[in-house]
Amino acid sequence: MEDSKIIDIYDLGEAAGEVGIEIEIEGSGFIGLGPAVGNWRRTNDGSLRGNDSAELVLKRPVALHKVPKVLQDVVDWMEETDIKWEPSERTGVHIHINVQQMTERQVFTFASLYLMLEDVLTAYCGPSRTGNLFCLTSGDAERTIEVLIKCARRGSFTPALRDNFRYAALNFLALMKYGSLEFRAMETPPLDELVERLFNWARMLHAVRSTSLRAKSPRELIEQVSKAEGAAFLRGIMPLDLFNLLNTPQAEQQLMAGVRRVQDVAYIGWHDREDNREPVLVEDIDAVRWQPQEIQPRPGLQFRPLPPQMQVEIGNEGEGG
């Protein structure tokens, strides 16, 4: 049914948290680690070099505002040992965003908005991630868009639930396993940058999800980009500190490249079914330009509120339950 939620479609156990995290790391000393500490467990990952490497997996999803605490636990764990933490082009961080309580139509809009912003967001994830075979973007692998079009026409994510998608930067396989979308674009940062970089990344993805819930369809979002300056569109999604991290000289060009890729998906629509939510609106579109040093908070530059059952304040996105 159109209003069925992901948790029911895939018969999943309920997960209360918003964010799941997996951190791949190479180096030395990991063999001596125990299998778990606190909220984390250590596993082996065959894609990493050598036997002395690890993947650290959060045991269960946590609320967004708890992400810094669980990441600091990793830093403390590493600093208490003789482990050598060596990120490489093979190591990355996979963030899971919980979509169990969303419908397939809502997940489709979330995925479409992410893909519109994908090049802008991936630029924050580190230079080794563009074109990386372990996290191929829709610009690197057009198959992602082709399969999403098939999903839209069928009104089902079945075409995307295949193992050959596991190395895409946006992995749909996690839908049927956990009720999440998995985002693989972020590099594994140096240990002293781990908390800040990954919390910012989780906040960015959370903001994309929150904004997508305010839109009736991807087509509506595409049309908003055509009406607004690219910076105004981005600023309507991101809190100011995150906007300034993403607002590079290349950002507008990157955004428009993503919009062009997603256009075919957006105009097909998810089974062409309509609902009655109010459209997204970006106001005061001339207030922002692609010049980070001149950006100031603009109270008028906001999207319409979410329906009460999904109320999320973008500016206070860290205060989840």
VENFEN-V765111 format. One record per pair of residues at least 24 apart in sequence whose C-alpha atoms are under 7 Angstrom apart, sorted by sequence separation. I is the first residue (numbers start at 1). J is the second residue. D is the distance in Angstrom with one decimal. If there is no record, write none. Layout:
{{I	J	D} {I	J	D}}
This chain:
{{28	52	5.5} {30	54	6.4} {280	304	5.9} {27	52	6.7} {28	53	6.7} {27	53	6.0} {211	237	6.1} {26	53	4.5} {25	53	6.0} {26	54	6.5} {25	54	5.5} {208	237	6.6} {24	54	6.1} {25	55	6.2} {207	237	6.2} {24	55	4.4} {39	70	6.9} {136	167	6.5} {137	168	6.3} {207	238	6.2} {23	55	5.4} {24	56	6.4} {135	167	5.2} {136	168	4.7} {137	169	5.2} {22	55	6.6} {23	56	5.0} {134	167	4.9} {135	168	4.9} {136	169	5.1} {22	56	5.6} {23	57	6.5} {134	168	7.0} {135	169	4.1} {204	238	6.9} {22	57	4.5} {21	57	6.1} {22	58	6.4} {21	58	5.5} {222	259	6.7} {20	58	6.2} {89	128	5.8} {20	60	6.6} {20	61	4.4} {249	290	6.8} {19	61	5.0} {20	62	6.7} {48	90	6.3} {18	61	5.9} {19	62	5.4} {247	290	6.4} {17	61	4.4} {18	62	5.6} {19	63	6.3} {17	62	4.1} {18	63	5.0} {19	64	6.2} {247	292	6.1} {15	61	6.9} {17	63	4.9} {18	64	6.1} {236	282	6.5} {219	266	4.6} {218	266	4.9} {219	267	5.7} {244	292	5.6} {135	184	5.6} {233	282	6.8} {135	185	5.6} {29	82	6.3} {30	83	6.3} {232	285	5.5} {29	83	4.5} {28	83	5.7} {29	84	6.5} {28	84	5.1} {129	185	6.3} {229	285	6.1} {232	288	5.5} {27	84	5.1} {228	285	5.4} {231	288	6.0} {240	297	6.6} {27	85	5.1} {129	187	6.5} {231	289	5.7} {26	85	6.5} {27	86	4.7} {216	275	6.9} {231	290	5.8} {25	85	6.8} {26	86	5.2} {125	185	6.2} {126	186	6.9} {25	86	6.5} {26	87	6.0} {125	186	4.4} {126	187	5.9} {216	277	6.1} {25	87	5.8} {125	187	5.7} {122	185	6.1} {216	279	6.0} {215	279	5.8} {215	280	5.3} {236	301	5.7} {25	91	5.6} {214	280	6.1} {236	302	5.2} {24	91	5.0} {236	303	6.2} {24	92	5.4} {23	92	6.3} {24	93	6.2} {23	93	4.6} {22	93	5.6} {23	94	6.6} {22	94	5.0} {21	94	5.8} {22	95	6.6} {21	95	4.8} {20	95	5.7} {21	96	6.2} {239	314	6.7} {19	95	6.8} {20	96	4.6} {239	315	5.5} {19	96	5.5} {20	97	6.6} {19	97	5.0} {18	97	5.9} {19	98	6.3} {100	179	4.8} {18	98	5.0} {99	179	5.7} {100	180	6.6} {98	179	6.2} {99	180	5.1} {98	180	4.5} {99	181	7.0} {97	180	5.3} {98	181	6.8} {96	180	5.7} {97	181	5.5} {96	181	5.5} {97	182	6.6} {96	182	4.5} {95	182	5.7} {96	183	6.3} {94	182	6.4} {95	183	5.2} {94	183	5.5} {95	184	6.6} {94	184	4.5} {214	304	6.9} {93	184	6.1} {214	305	6.9} {92	184	6.9} {214	306	5.3} {6	99	6.9} {7	100	4.7} {93	186	5.3} {213	306	6.8} {6	100	4.8} {7	101	6.4} {92	186	5.7} {93	187	5.8} {114	208	6.5} {5	100	6.5} {6	101	6.2} {92	187	4.2} {93	188	5.5} {113	208	6.9} {5	101	5.5} {6	102	6.0} {91	187	6.4} {92	188	4.5} {5	102	5.3} {6	103	5.8} {91	188	5.7} {5	103	4.4} {6	104	6.6} {110	208	6.9} {4	103	5.7} {5	104	6.9} {110	209	5.5} {113	212	6.6} {3	103	5.9} {87	188	5.7} {87	189	6.5} {110	212	5.0} {210	312	6.5} {87	190	6.6} {109	212	5.9} {113	218	6.8} {85	191	7.0} {112	218	6.1} {95	202	7.0} {106	213	6.5} {207	314	6.1} {109	217	5.8} {109	218	5.2} {155	270	5.7} {75	191	6.5} {149	265	5.3} {152	268	6.9} {155	271	5.2} {148	265	6.8} {152	269	6.1} {153	270	6.6} {154	271	6.8} {152	270	4.5} {153	271	5.8} {152	271	6.1} {124	246	6.7} {72	195	6.2} {71	195	5.5} {121	246	6.9} {120	246	6.5} {68	195	5.7} {68	199	6.2} {120	251	5.6} {67	199	6.3} {120	254	5.6} {119	254	5.4} {120	255	6.2} {119	255	6.7} {117	255	5.6} {116	255	6.4} {119	258	6.6} {118	258	6.5} {117	258	6.0} {116	258	4.2} {115	258	6.2} {116	259	4.8} {116	262	6.2} {115	262	6.8} {112	262	6.6} {25	188	6.9} {24	188	6.7} {23	188	6.7} {105	270	6.1} {10	176	5.5} {12	178	7.0} {7	179	6.2} {6	179	6.2} {65	318	4.3} {64	318	5.3} {65	319	5.6} {65	320	6.3} {64	320	6.0} {63	320	5.6} {63	321	5.6}}
